[in-house]
Amino acid sequence: MPNSHVQEESLAVSFDVQFWGVRNQIATPGKDTVRYGGNTSCVEMRIGEARLIFDGGTGLRALGNSLLSQMPVEAHMFFTHCHWDRIQGFPFFVPAFIPINHFHIYGAEASNGSTFKQRLSGQMLGPNFPVPIQVMQSKLEFHDIHWQDKCLVGEDIVIETYILNREHRSIGYRVISQGKCVVYAMTPDYFTEKHHSNWLDLIRQADLLLLAAPENIPQFHSPPKPEELNNPVEGFWEKGIKVAQELGVKQVIMSLHHPEHNDDYLDLMESKMQQSFPKATFAKEGMIISLS
């Protein structure tokens, strides 16, 4: 009789999350950002054979280059909103120029009423960029989404959408598969009274919460003064982390680091954050979290 434990292991499907870009606003390459990385936001989720990509900052270029050895590629690309740090890598996403590849692209209407297809196309128009989006020879399928939509990828991956910022039309995503839940909530002003209930619904009972680091982290001197190292930093993560704990979130990864925050500063902030929630860490480019 076959070993049931071996059978269960053979049926297990991988669920991996990889960070390709972890910066907010603008790319910051250089000696002060080597450990955490300087590319703007891009996260990949691999669930079995399915590939999901969240946001297309400059980290999307590196992800695209890694996919060239794995073609043909089919992937589902979900954008939070159309600020430049979320879309500026798309024109440099090499797999999109190759005919054998296929990309499903999801995004909400912008604040001016334009579709996400129009926003991605617009940044590639001259004189801003040398070639238009029509030069991309892969199959590009655009899907207009709205908050509180549900998308199904394959047979068992459900993506729920929540509005996190009405002014920017920013969307948060809740990915459910294999009995696991990962939340992508990359909007720095996520925790305001205006959007409080949506955020609570989005993150509830998440196995992994990918959260934007608040932009108003107090700056220290470089190197930090002794009194700065010894005093706790108030108002940085406490409120969001406390609510995440109360709602049963198991692990938090904070990303979208401010462009002025260097590696040493982020090391310090991470150590302070972990005093409140040991299972909270800062995202680094190349980091892989496995939920299998």
N, C-alpha and C positions, 0 to 999 in steps of 0.2 A: 504494500500500500504506500503511495507517495507520501513523503513528509509534507504535512500541511503548512508548516512554517516556511519551507523552501518554496512552496507554491505561492504563498502570500508575498514573499520577497520578489518572486519573478513577475508578479502582477503589479508591483509598485511602480508608480510613474514619478519621474523626477520633477521637482519644482524648485528652480534656482532663480535667484535675483542677482543681477550684476550691474554695478554702477560704472557708467562710461563718462559721465560728466556730473560734477557736484558743486559748481559755482553758480551764483546768482548774478544777474545784470550783465557782466562782461567777462570774457575769458582772461585769466590772469596767470599765464605761464611765467616761470622764472625760478630762481634759487629759493625763494621763500615759500613756494607752494608745491615743492617736489613730493612731499609725503602724502598730502591730501589731494593734490591735483588742481589744475587750473581751467579745465574745460567746463562750459556751461551745460545745463541740465540734460541728461539722457540716462534712462534706466531700461534695462532689458530683463524680461521675465521669460524663462524657458520652462514650459510645462509639457513634459513628454516631447512630442514632435512639434508642438505649437510654439510660436515665437511672438511675444508681445513686446512692443517698444513704446516707452512713455517719454514724450517730449523729444524735440530734435534740435537741441543746442549744439555747440561745437563738438560735444562728445559723440554725436551721431556720426561724424566723419570717421572717428577711430573704430566705432562699431561696424560701419560699412566696410572698412578695409579688412576687418577680421572675417567678414562674411564672404569675401571673394574666393576663399578656398572651400566654401561650402555650397556653392551654387549648383542647381537653381535654388533660390530662396523665396519662400512665401512668408510674409510677416504682417501683423496687424499693428498699426501705428496710431497711438492715442495721444492727442495734444491737449494740454490743460487750457491754454489760451495762446494768443498770437503775439505776445511781446517778443521782441527780437531775440532775447536769450533763450527762447523756447523753439525758435524756428530757424535760426541762422545757420545751423549745420545742414539743413535739408538740401540746399543747392550743391553741397559737397559730398552727398551720400552716393558714392559711386555705384552701388548695386542698382539704384533706380535708373541708371542710364543703360542697363544691359537687358536686352529683350526677354531673356528666359526667366526673369524674376517677376514677382507678383506682390504688390503691396496694397493692403486695405487701409485707408487713411480716415481717421475719425476726428472730428473737431466740431465745436459749437460755433454758432453765428457770432461774429465780432460785435462790439458795441455800436459800430456804425452800420450794422445790418449786412455786412459782406459775409460770404461763406468762407469756410476754411480753405477751400480750393482757391478762391480768389486771393486770400491772404498769402498762401504759399506761392501762387503764380506771380503776384505783384512784386514780391521781393526779387524775382528773377528777371524782371523786365529791365531793358536798357533805360538809362545809362548805368543802372546800379549793378547789373550782372551781364556777362557777355553772351549768355545763351538763355532762351526762354524755357519754361517747364516742358514745352512740347518736344524738346530734344531728349527728354527722358523717355527711353524706349521700352522700359518695363511696363507691365500692366498696372496702372494706378486706378484704384477704385475709391472714390470719395464717398463718405457717409456723413451726412449732417446729423448731429446728435443734440439732444436737449437734456437738461438736468432731470433726473428721475427716470431716464431711459434705462433699459436693460438690453445688453448685447450678448449674443451667444457666439462663442468661438469654438468651432468643432462641436462635439457632442456634450462636453461636460465642463466648459469654462464659461462662467457667467460674469459679466462686467456690469456693475451698477454705477450710475453717474449721479453726482450731487453738485449743486452750485455752491461755490465757496466765496465768490466775490462777484456781485451783480454788475458792478461798474466795469470790471475787466472781463466779465463773462468767463471767469475761471472755473474749471471743472475739477472735482476730485473723483477718483476712480476706486471702486471696491471690487477686487478680483477674487472670485470664489471658485475653487477647484480642488479635487482630491481631499475634500474635508478640511481644507486650509483656506484662510482668508488673508490677503495682502491688500493694504490700503495705500494708495498713492495720493498724498494730500500736499502737493507742493505749491502752496500759496502762503507767503509769509504772514499775512494778516488773517490767518485762519481762525484765530480765537477772538472774535469780537461778538458783542451782544447781537449785532445785526445778523450774523450767520451762525450763531451758536447752535441752534437745533440741527441744522444740516450737518455740521461738523460732528456732533454727537452721534447722529445716525450713521454717518460714514465710518467712524472708527470703532464702533461698538464691537467688542469681542474679537478684534483683529489679532491674528497670530503675529503679524508683522506690520508695523505702521511706519511708512516712509513720510517723514514730516519735514517741512521747510524750517530751517533754523530762523528764529526771529531776527529781524534786521536791526533791532535796537539794543543789541548786546553792548554794554559799556566797553569802551576801549581802554586798555591798559597802556602804560608806557612800555617801551621795548628797550631793554628787558624789563619785566614787571618789577615794581618796587615791592619791598617786603610787606608793607601794609596791604597792598593789593592782593598778594598771594595768600595772606592770612585771613582776609575778610571774605565771607561768602558773597556771591553775586546775587542780588535780589532781582526778581522780575524777569529773569532770562527764560528758564524752562519750567519754573515751578508750577505755574498755573496749568499749562498744557499737559505736563507729565502727571500731575495729580489727577486730572480728569481722565487721562488715558488709563491710569492704574485703576481708578474707580470703575471704569467701563470694561475691565478685563483684558486690556491690551497686553500681550505677552512680551513683545519686544519692540523697541523704537529705534529707528535709524534716522538721524537728522542730517539733512543735506542742504543744498543751496547756500553754501557758505558765502558770507559777504566778501567782496573782492579785496577789501582792506585787511581781512583777517588771515594772518600768515600761519604757517604750520605750528610754531611754538604757541601762539595764542590759542589755536584750536585744541592743541594738546591740553592746555590748562583748563579751557572751558569744558572739555569732555570729562576730565577728572572731577571737576566740581559737579557736573550734571550726574555723574554716576554715584555720587554720594546720596542723591535723592532716589535714583532709579538705576540699580546696577546693570540692568539689561537694556540700557540706552547707550548708543554709541554714535559717533560722527562718521558719515560716509566718506570713503576714500575711493578714488578712481581705481578700478580693478577689483574692488571688494566683491566677493560672491557670498551670498547667504543661501544656504540650502534648507528647504523646508521638507524634504523627503523623509 
